[in-house]
Amino acid sequence: MRSYNAGFNRTATVCAVAVAIFTVTAAPGYAQAAKAKKASTDNTYAIREQCVAKAQAAYPDTGLGTATVMTQRTGIYRDCAKSHGIRP
């Protein structure tokens, strides 16, 4: 069976080449944006770890009444996260 879609096949090939060229030329900007996002994420994790450590230091676990300790830690963590501009 013979295909009579030569015009369609040619158009599809031209489009595929155009997409490939666009992808290659746009890739450097995408890589820089990905690096910036990763740095921002790493910074957020560091802030969260700092806030957790601050909350644990303020209210150490005594083994008694852990619900009260966790409530107090949550307040410290929330205030620390908000002061650094991240959502708790």
N, C-alpha and C positions, 0 to 999 in steps of 0.2 A: 504494500500500500504506500502510495506516495503522498507526502505532505505538500500542500500548496500554500503554506503559510510563510514563505520566505521573507516577505515584507515584515511580518510580525517578529520573526526570529531576529532579523537585522535590527529592528527597533529595540527589542529586548536586550540585545548585546550592547548596543550603544548606551542604553540606560544603565546597564550593569557597570560598564567602564566608567561612566560619569560618577556613579555612586562610589566606586572604588577610589577614584581620584579625589573626590571630596573628602572621603574618610581619611585618606593619608594626609591631606593638607590640614585637616581639622584636628588631627590627633595630638600635636604638641600642646595646644591650648587645653585640651581635655586632660592631658597628663598633669599639667600645672594645677588645674582646678582640683583634680583628685588628690594631689599632694597637699594642697591648702586645706581641703576638707579633712584629710587624715590628721594633719597637725592640729586642727581645731578639735577633732574628736579626742586625740591624745591629751590635749589641754583640759578638756572637759572631764576625762577620767581622772586626771591628776587632781583637779579641784574636788571631785567627788570623794576620792580617797582621803584628801586632806580634811574634808568636812566630817567624814566618818570617824577618822582618828580623833578629831577635836571633840566629837560627841562622846566617843568611848572614854576619852580622858576626863571629860567633865563629869560623867556618870559611870564609873566602873561597875562591873557586874559583881554584886555582893552575894548572889545566890538566893537572896530573899526578895520577893516581890518583883519579879522580872517584868511584869506588865508596867509597873510604875517607872522602872528604869528605862524601858523602851519608849514610853511616852515622853519622858524627859529628853532622851537622846534624839527623838524625832524632832522636837522643838529646836534643839541646838543645830541639828543638821539642816533643817529648813531655813533657819536664819542665816547660817553660813552660806548655803547655796544661793539664796536670794542676794546676799551681799556681794557675791561674785558674778551675779548676773545670769545664773543658770536656773532652770526650772527644777525644783526639788523633787 
